Amino acid sequence: MTKNNAKAYWKENIRYVIILLLVWFLVSYGAGIIFKDTLNKIKLGGFKLGFWFAQQGSMYVFVILIFVYVRLMNKLDKKYGYDA
C-alpha cells in the first residue's frame, strides 16, 4: 500500500460514514420531529407514522445502515487491497 492509496481509502471511508450518518439524522430527527405532523396523517400498524419513526423507525434504519456500511467497507477493502 502506498501512502496515496491509504489516504484515498480513508477519504472514501469518511465519505461513506458522513453520508450514512446524514441518512440516519434525516430519518431520526427529520421524520421523527420536523416532518412529524405531515407523517402523522399516515398510519402504520394502527400508529401514526411520525410517532412510529420517533419510537421505532430510526432504530430500524440504524441497524440497516450498519449492514450497508459493512457491505460498502467490504467493497472498499477489496478495491484498495485490504481484503487479505
N, C-alpha and C positions, 0 to 999 in steps of 0.2 A: 504494500500500500504506500502510495506517495502521500505527501503532506496535502497536496491539492485534492486528491481523492477523499482524504479524511475530512477536509473542510467542506467539500461538496456533499458528502454523506450527511454530516451534521446539519448543514444548511437545509437539506431536503427533509431531514428528520424534524427539525424545528418547525418547518413549514407545515408538515403533517400535524404536529401537535397543536399549533396555533389554529389551524382550520378545524380540527376536531373539537377543541375547546370552545371555539366560536359557535359551532353547531350545538354543543351541549348548553352553552349560555343562552342561545336563542330559544331552545326548547324549554329549558327550565325557567328562565327569567321572562323571556318573551311570551311563551304560550301560557305560563302559569300566572303571570302578573299583568303584563302590558296588554295582551290580547285576550285576557280572561273574559271580559264582557261579550266580545264577539264569539268566542268559542263556547260560552255557556248556552248559546242558542242551540247547540248540537248536544245530543245525549249519547252516552256510551255506557251500556250496561246499566241504564237507569240513573246514571250520574251525569251532571253537566260536564262537558269536555274540558272546560277551563279548570274545574276542580280536579278532574282526573289527571290532567297534566301536572298540576301543582303537587298532587299527592303521590302519583304512581308513574306517570309518563316520563318524567325526567330521569328516574332511576332506570327504567327500561332502556331508554335511549343511551344512558351512560354505559350500561352493560353491552349493548350493541356496538357502541363506539370502541369499547375495549377490543372486541373481536375484529372490527375494521382496522384498528391500529395494529394488531398482531399481523393481520394479512398484509397490510401496507409495509410493515417493517420486514417481513419475510421477503417480500419482493425487493425491497431496498437493499437488504443484506446480500441477496443474490446478485443484484446489479453491481454492487461495489466489492464483491468477493469476500464478504464476511460470513458466508454460509458454510463454514468448514464442515 
